[in-house]
């Protein structure tokens, strides 16, 4: 199958070797081959992300960016190590947020030093119906001005103390046992869908990690790998035991050479591609609002129900702080505490006698 992507060109050197490049705005970036390979796609995505940062002046016209404007500050930020060290996907998302902010009411042409906390709060409040998007905007501006302060371009960060909107306390839906059983009934052991479910449920990892796991990560019955998130800045190294239930499904499932999960063409999934395919498997099982990330939450919640501490759960999920784990396991922890409390009450009295939860003193 011929792969056709924008700005990809091929040159033949004097030795007859085919070289692949990403060429845009007069700049060429060498890409690894062959076309369509995981290495090629990785290099292509990096080139797409990097190109705007180095050619933004060309695209907009150098004379169109006002010095000391908010857009000017964004351009400087994109060139900085603070931005370049981010994951490519994070770069794309953050750039999109900042560009949309600049385009609103011509804010990109205004002096960035004139930005005040009230301006950010006003924009945040206009997005109250989209709390996650509003919080993402606040975070992006916070990082932009953090760069400005760090590089002595400004003496204050107007977004530093802007409060996040509360949004949804629950976030992604955590799978119930009934939903897991329904998925398993639709997708028996030996299918890719069941393998995907088992990997997500029995490792508690993110989508980007699930698509990268393979036999090269197996060492003496353990999965040994570095999580994809923050791997460049604050890498989290993981060692997880492969429990018998997961090993059984791995042994009974078709897998790839380098990754357990592969496409119908035998190639590793991209993170987004896997998410789309998993969504179809969920629909085939007649389920709604069930995602890969929801299985990560379900795994953490189940560990909480079994009495695991937050630090033990963090050792499985790879979280570096307990904030997110607490949110994941809030409902499970409440259930466990309630069960424990009622068992203590019932244990202190006769099983034949009804006991009120609260006793009025005589």
Number of C-alpha atoms within 10 A of each C-alpha: 5 6 8 10 12 10 13 18 16 15 11 10 9 7 6 8 10 12 15 20 21 21 18 17 13 6 11 16 17 17 22 17 16 13 19 17 14 16 13 18 18 15 19 24 13 16 20 18 19 18 17 17 19 15 17 15 15 12 11 10 10 13 9 13 18 15 15 14 19 25 25 20 22 23 19 14 22 20 13 14 10 14 20 15 14 17 17 18 12 15 17 14 12 22 21 14 19 20 15 13 19 18 12 10 9 11 17 22 18 18 16 21 18 11 17 13 14 12 12 18 17 10 15 23 13 12 16 15 12 13 18 17 16 23 20 17 23 25 17 20 22 18 18 23 25 22 22 21 14 11 12 10 15 14 13 16 21 19 24 15 10 17 11 16 18 10 15 9 9 12 13 17 17 23 21 15 11 9 17 17 12 15 21 16 12 15 19 13 18 16 14 22 21 21 24 21 20 21 25 23 23 18 23 26 22 20 21 17 18 23 22 20 21 18 13 13 17 16 12 9 13 14 19 17 18 17 21 18 17 14 14 11 11 10 12 16 12 15 16 17 17 19 12 10 10 18 15 14 20 20 12 13 18 14 21 15 13 15 19 23 26 20 15 9 7 12 16 24 22 18 15 12 13 21 18 13 14 19 18 14 20 22 14 12 18 12 16 11 12 19 20 26 21 22 27 24 27 24 25 29 26 18 19 25 18 12 15 15 13 18 15 14 23 19 14 19 21 21 15 13 11 13 10 13 21 18 15 25 24 15 14 20 21 13 14 14 13 12 12 11 12 11 11 11 13 14 10 9 11 9 9 6 8 9 13 8 9 6 7 6 4 3
